[in-house]
């Protein structure tokens, strides 16, 4: 769990520094930074989406994720949970909400091959080198994000602890299901959500990205189910 703890600490430190810098940044500069972060987020999303090997898996996972997420109203639940924090910490005149910062940071910190492979490696072999490397990247990212999106980015440290910590603890059980192909499809689905986040940051859209989060879970499940279906279809009559 060393790598996970280090990652949580770096997110908290980076977010804290970003919040300090935010106090001295004029609103017009903050808006310009937000658009720049949105553009960078789009780049990260497009780049990550290219690792997917089967576009049908991406389509199916996004559709199923949207259906499930909308029915259980994940976005509404997150916004309600963040409302009390937002009342205390939201900067007057700021357009970014606590929920937006939390969702954006959680996706950027917890979606991707480094998160999954690093956590599985730490859980199976005790080697936290990948997670520690990721922590350094998240230190810089959290500082930049918090300077524009506020306290919600710091709250994403809890998501890092839960998601990465869970992967480390369950590494032995999950490793057979999370092959390289499954991780790639999961990263692809998550990257599509990151693209949606990017358009939100740039003010192009106002999508409820949280409602699509189940897509990240559906992607590796569908990837592992497809070979089973193919075997059934090829059974001798």
N, C-alpha and C positions, 0 to 999 in steps of 0.2 A: 504493500500500500504506500510505500515511500513516494513513488512517482505521482500518485494521486494526490497525496498531501502537499507535495511541492507544487503541483499544478493549481490546487485550490489557493495556496498562499500567494502564488504569483498573480492570480486573477484578482485577489483582494488588494494586493499592493498596487498593481497596475491601475485598477479601478479607482483606488484612493488617490493616486497621483493625477489621474484624469479629472476627477472631481475637483481637486485643488486648482488645476489649470483652468477648468471651466469657469470659475468665478471671475477670472480676469479677461475672459474672451467676450468681445462685443457680440450682440445678437446676429448682426449681419455676417460676421466672420463664422459664427457657429452654424448658420444656415449653409454657408459655402462649404464648410467642412463636412456637413451632413450629406450634401450632394456628392462631394468627393468620395466619402465613405461608401455611398450607394454605388458609385461607379466601380470602386474596388471590389465591393461585394458581388456585383454582377460578374466581374472577371473571375472571382473565386468560384462562383456558382457555375459559370459556363465551363471553366476548366475541369472542375470536379465531375460535371455531368458526362464528360467524354469517357470516363472509365467504365461506364455501363456497356455491357456486351449484347444486351437484348432489349430493344426498345419496347417490345410488348410487355416486358416485366415492369418497366418504368411506368407505362401507361396504366397497367392494371393496378399497380401499387398506389399510384396517385389517385385514381378513381375510387378504389376501395377506401383509401385513407381519408379522402374527402367525405365520403358517405358516412363512415364511422365517426370521424371527428366532428362533422356537422351535427349528426344525430345526438351525440353526447355533449356537444357545445363546449369543446375544449377552450376555445378562445374566450368565451363568456366566463368560464370558471377561473381562468388565469387573470382576467381583468378584474373580476370581483375580489380575488385574493390580493391583487396588487393595489386595489383602490385605497386601502387604509394607509399603506406605505406612501402612496402617491400624494395623499393629502398633506403629509408631513414633509416630504422631500422634493416635490416637484417645484421647479423654479418658475416663478411668475413669468408668464409670456412664453414659456417653453412649449414647443410643439410635440416633443417626444414624451411619451408616457412611460411609467415604470414597467408596464407590461411589454411595451415595445422593446425597451432596453433588455429586459429579461429574455424574451423570445429570440431576439436577434443574437445576443451574446451566447445563449445556450446552443443555438444551431451552429454558430461559427466555432465554438469551443468543443462541441461534443459530436459533431457530424464529420465523418471523414475516416480515411484508412488509418491515420496515425492514432486516433482515439481507440479504434477497435483492435488493431494489431498490437499497439503498445500495451493496452490493458490485458489482452490475452497473453502476451509475452511475459508481462509482469506476474500474472497469476500462475502461469505454468512453469516458468523458469526462475522467477525472482529478479529478472533483469528489467530495470526501470529506465534504461537509457533512452528509449523512444519517448516515453512520457515526460522525462526531464527535458529533452530537446523540445518537445511540444510546449512545455511550460514556459520556456524562454520566448517562444513565438507568441503565446497567449499573454505574456506580460506586456509586450508592446501593443498587441491588438486591444487588450482590455483598457489600456491607458487612452488610446485613440477613441475607442467607442464611448467610454465613460465621459470624455470631454464633450460629447455631443448628446448622448442618450441618457446620461445621468445614473442614478443609484441602481436602476434595474440591472445594469451590467454587473455590478458587484454582487447582486443577489444570484447571478448565474453561477457563482462559486458553489452554491449548494447543489445546483444541477450537475456540475462537474463531479462533485463528491459522490452523488447518488449514482449517476450513470457510469462513470469510469470505475468507481469503487465496486459497483455491482458487477461489472464485466470482469474485474480482477477476481472477485470472490467466486464467481460462477464460471471462471475460465475453463475448468475441467469439463463442465457440462456443455458449454456453448461452443467450444472449439470444433467438434465434429460438424456442427451446423453452419459455422461461420468460416467456410472455405474462402479462398481468394476470390472466387467468382461471386459468392454471396456477399462478401464485404464490398466488392465493386458495385454490385447492384444497389446495396444499401446506401453507399456513398453517392451514387448517381441520383437516387430518389431524394436524398437529403440535399444534394446540390441544386436540384430543381426548386426546392423550398428556399434555398439561399438566394436564388435568382429572384424569387418573388419578394424576398426581404429587400433585395437591392432596389427593386422598382418602388417599394414603399418608402425607402430612405430618400430616394430622389424626388418623391412627391408625385410620381407618375400614377401610382395606384394606392388603394387603401384596402389591401387584401387581408383577410383573417387567416394568416399563415398558420397559426397554431392549430386550426381545424384540420390541417393536412398532415400533422405530425405522425399519425398512425401509418402513413405511407412508408416511413423508415422501417417499421416493423414488418409490414407486409412484403417488402422487397425480398429479404432473404428467405422468408417463408415460401413465397411463390417460386423463387429460384430452386429451392430444395424439393418442391412438390412436382415440378415439371418432369424431372427424370423418372419419378414414380409413375406419373401418368403415361409417359412414353413406354415404360415397361409393361404397363397394363394393356396398352393398345397393341403391343407387339406379342402378346401372349398367343400361343398356338390355339387354334379353334378346336 
